[in-house]
């Protein structure tokens, strides 16, 4: 079977993924992707009747046991300093990032 | 006379409550074992795992942990002894040394997910199941090694090397991704452990290391504080030396969170220990040919072909069925599970999409690694950060996840995989249907297609590696619970795992069958064998 993920398509995926790869990594990863796709094509070897719905997860969750979504409310963080200390770069309580790419209008 | 660190948690708790021993003595025994077998601390400096270790001593050591919290543990042990001295109840797991797969956040500890990306991350809060285990008296000893972000079945892909080795044969892998957890329990470097199971990551290393591993029903245990991999598949669960310890841990870990957690179901948690001595009389135990004749990649050519499972493993599982029949169970043969062979192909799609989505949060802004290379803009910072701090497995998962969920391919791949997932689920529903032709209480299967493989033999071949989960992943798709218990040794002296699968929320019956098997085989000779790591 010819490769389905061509070097061109692979380069597009790498761009989408915001990755940067060495040539050796690219060669290895592309080969692995095509190997995995071969296994994935097993899914096409059986008929899946139209009335089979997709399963988002296995266990059915009838409403009495379904975990409720948390209310969308703000909760004060009592130790913001502890959270901010994890960040690579912080200034006056803000995360610092490099220039955000934009186009002049 | 066994060391304290070699006993089970329930034995230790009984001795502790009788004031025969102290929690500090248990912990000191565990530290002595760690000093003897663990080896040097791992680091992210050495990227590629290699069969021949760079340090001559590495090949003789267990390497279960990424970090060990000695002072924190000693404080906890002393606090438990103080509770007992005051006559207070120290909890059902009091003094039990606990290892925690390093994919759970534990406040104040490095919580790395086995990735360079999170090497410097100190968790600001504790995951719910870990918090509950600590509240029940368990003493957190350290954070156990794992495949990077739990992406693997051998523990070789961890960014923290040297990676764990199998205590039964140090040239072999411990399985994964909860490899360090299984090694720590098998080697006496902890008495119990908590891992996660997305495709078999608790049950497979438990089988490879000769210990007990439980994947509960999806939603039984909260995922709050777990670094997510496949959010529709991930299940935290116990790794222990016997079934009773697993039941005790599950009692503590299970159930909905009180403060608005949306990852655990609101369903009552029974006492999982009450049925352990009830035996199997009258239970219907199913065997499915689809777990013995499997579609598996050829190790040389990579082509999928139908093959019989390793004969020694098949024999061990059939012998277990026979023993359970002698103990009074009814064995139901030929239960069809026809979609089993599609579980890995469907998993290749579903898990990659979810993994790619979950990996997007690691961007070098709010926590974790950020490149030190000069960059012109934010996008370049993302690229360099991810290039430098993600290993090959996360990169592979991001790329596959993006491909199979891309607009032009989603119907062919992602949608189809989710619908095949429904078919896999229906296999289980039919087997357990109380009004159907099979009416099984549990299914009995092998946990793994092979016993532990050699370090380096599979690593690098991401397809063959994934197929190590062939017999465990169907339950993750279905959401149903499963347990692996030791059921003998193969001709190389390597442990074989027996898998027991049950219906939604019926961990109690599953644990009951596992305990009955354990009791029925308690005097068998193979149970006297110890991991070779502990023999000298």
Boltz contact constraints between the chains, C-beta under 6 A:
constraints:
  - contact:
      token1: [A, 13]
      token2: [B, 399]
      max_distance: 6.0
  - contact:
      token1: [A, 13]
      token2: [B, 402]
      max_distance: 6.0
  - contact:
      token1: [A, 13]
      token2: [B, 403]
      max_distance: 6.0
  - contact:
      token1: [A, 16]
      token2: [B, 402]
      max_distance: 6.0
  - contact:
      token1: [A, 17]
      token2: [B, 398]
      max_distance: 6.0
  - contact:
      token1: [A, 17]
      token2: [B, 399]
      max_distance: 6.0
  - contact:
      token1: [A, 17]
      token2: [B, 402]
      max_distance: 6.0
  - contact:
      token1: [A, 18]
      token2: [B, 382]
      max_distance: 6.0
  - contact:
      token1: [A, 18]
      token2: [B, 383]
      max_distance: 6.0
  - contact:
      token1: [A, 19]
      token2: [B, 386]
      max_distance: 6.0
  - contact:
      token1: [A, 19]
      token2: [B, 395]
      max_distance: 6.0
  - contact:
      token1: [A, 20]
      token2: [B, 383]
      max_distance: 6.0
  - contact:
      token1: [A, 20]
      token2: [B, 387]
      max_distance: 6.0
  - contact:
      token1: [A, 29]
      token2: [B, 396]
      max_distance: 6.0
  - contact:
      token1: [A, 32]
      token2: [B, 396]
      max_distance: 6.0
  - contact:
      token1: [A, 32]
      token2: [B, 462]
      max_distance: 6.0
  - contact:
      token1: [A, 33]
      token2: [B, 400]
      max_distance: 6.0
  - contact:
      token1: [A, 35]
      token2: [B, 463]
      max_distance: 6.0
  - contact:
      token1: [A, 36]
      token2: [B, 348]
      max_distance: 6.0
  - contact:
      token1: [A, 36]
      token2: [B, 463]
      max_distance: 6.0
  - contact:
      token1: [A, 39]
      token2: [B, 345]
      max_distance: 6.0
  - contact:
      token1: [A, 39]
      token2: [B, 348]
      max_distance: 6.0
  - contact:
      token1: [A, 39]
      token2: [B, 463]
      max_distance: 6.0
  - contact:
      token1: [A, 40]
      token2: [B, 345]
      max_distance: 6.0
  - contact:
      token1: [A, 40]
      token2: [B, 348]
      max_distance: 6.0
  - contact:
      token1: [A, 40]
      token2: [B, 349]
      max_distance: 6.0
  - contact:
      token1: [A, 42]
      token2: [B, 345]
      max_distance: 6.0
  - contact:
      token1: [A, 43]
      token2: [B, 345]
      max_distance: 6.0
  - contact:
      token1: [A, 43]
      token2: [B, 416]
      max_distance: 6.0
  - contact:
      token1: [A, 43]
      token2: [B, 420]
      max_distance: 6.0
  - contact:
      token1: [A, 48]
      token2: [B, 419]
      max_distance: 6.0
  - contact:
      token1: [A, 52]
      token2: [B, 419]
      max_distance: 6.0
  - contact:
      token1: [A, 52]
      token2: [B, 422]
      max_distance: 6.0
  - contact:
      token1: [A, 53]
      token2: [B, 422]
      max_distance: 6.0
  - contact:
      token1: [A, 54]
      token2: [B, 418]
      max_distance: 6.0
  - contact:
      token1: [A, 54]
      token2: [B, 419]
      max_distance: 6.0
  - contact:
      token1: [A, 55]
      token2: [B, 418]
      max_distance: 6.0
  - contact:
      token1: [A, 55]
      token2: [B, 421]
      max_distance: 6.0
  - contact:
      token1: [A, 55]
      token2: [B, 422]
      max_distance: 6.0
  - contact:
      token1: [A, 55]
      token2: [B, 425]
      max_distance: 6.0
  - contact:
      token1: [A, 57]
      token2: [B, 232]
      max_distance: 6.0
  - contact:
      token1: [A, 57]
      token2: [B, 479]
      max_distance: 6.0
  - contact:
      token1: [A, 58]
      token2: [B, 218]
      max_distance: 6.0
  - contact:
      token1: [A, 58]
      token2: [B, 425]
      max_distance: 6.0
  - contact:
      token1: [A, 58]
      token2: [B, 477]
      max_distance: 6.0
  - contact:
      token1: [A, 58]
      token2: [B, 478]
      max_distance: 6.0
  - contact:
      token1: [A, 58]
      token2: [B, 479]
      max_distance: 6.0
  - contact:
      token1: [A, 59]
      token2: [B, 218]
      max_distance: 6.0
  - contact:
      token1: [A, 59]
      token2: [B, 219]
      max_distance: 6.0
  - contact:
      token1: [A, 59]
      token2: [B, 479]
      max_distance: 6.0
  - contact:
      token1: [A, 59]
      token2: [B, 504]
      max_distance: 6.0
  - contact:
      token1: [A, 65]
      token2: [B, 265]
      max_distance: 6.0
  - contact:
      token1: [A, 65]
      token2: [B, 266]
      max_distance: 6.0
  - contact:
      token1: [A, 65]
      token2: [B, 267]
      max_distance: 6.0
  - contact:
      token1: [A, 67]
      token2: [B, 262]
      max_distance: 6.0
  - contact:
      token1: [A, 67]
      token2: [B, 264]
      max_distance: 6.0
  - contact:
      token1: [A, 67]
      token2: [B, 265]
      max_distance: 6.0
  - contact:
      token1: [A, 69]
      token2: [B, 262]
      max_distance: 6.0
  - contact:
      token1: [A, 70]
      token2: [B, 260]
      max_distance: 6.0
  - contact:
      token1: [A, 70]
      token2: [B, 262]
      max_distance: 6.0
  - contact:
      token1: [A, 82]
      token2: [B, 124]
      max_distance: 6.0
  - contact:
      token1: [A, 83]
      token2: [B, 124]
      max_distance: 6.0
  - contact:
      token1: [A, 86]
      token2: [B, 367]
      max_distance: 6.0
  - contact:
      token1: [A, 87]
      token2: [B, 366]
      max_distance: 6.0
  - contact:
      token1: [A, 88]
      token2: [B, 370]
      max_distance: 6.0
  - contact:
      token1: [A, 95]
      token2: [B, 365]
      max_distance: 6.0
  - contact:
      token1: [A, 97]
      token2: [B, 365]
      max_distance: 6.0
  - contact:
      token1: [A, 97]
      token2: [B, 378]
      max_distance: 6.0
  - contact:
      token1: [A, 98]
      token2: [B, 375]
      max_distance: 6.0
  - contact:
      token1: [A, 98]
      token2: [B, 377]
      max_distance: 6.0
  - contact:
      token1: [A, 98]
      token2: [B, 378]
      max_distance: 6.0
  - contact:
      token1: [A, 98]
      token2: [B, 381]
      max_distance: 6.0
  - contact:
      token1: [A, 99]
      token2: [B, 377]
      max_distance: 6.0
  - contact:
      token1: [A, 100]
      token2: [B, 378]
      max_distance: 6.0
  - contact:
      token1: [A, 101]
      token2: [B, 377]
      max_distance: 6.0
  - contact:
      token1: [A, 101]
      token2: [B, 379]
      max_distance: 6.0
